[in-house]
Amino acid sequence: MTISIPARRDSRQPVYRDIADAIGREIHAGRLRSGQQLPTQRDLAGQLGVTLTTVTRAYARSEEHTSELQSLAYLVCRLLLE
């Protein structure tokens, strides 16, 4: 799965916030649906060319949109979509 994240390196906010915001946008646009698994942190870091720490912070920041299951799998929460 690929998450559409604009390459906004000139943004005034940190990259992890751009990623977290993009996850929220994907959910609200309906491209990520309740129960859908997000990429692992390592996979997303590789897709975006960022560090694992950056993605870990992004997933932590977007936890109101996601639910952590097991150690690395994140699923889109149903509550936010209702």
Order of alpha helices (4+ residues) and beta strands (2+ residues): alpha-alpha-alpha-beta-beta-alpha
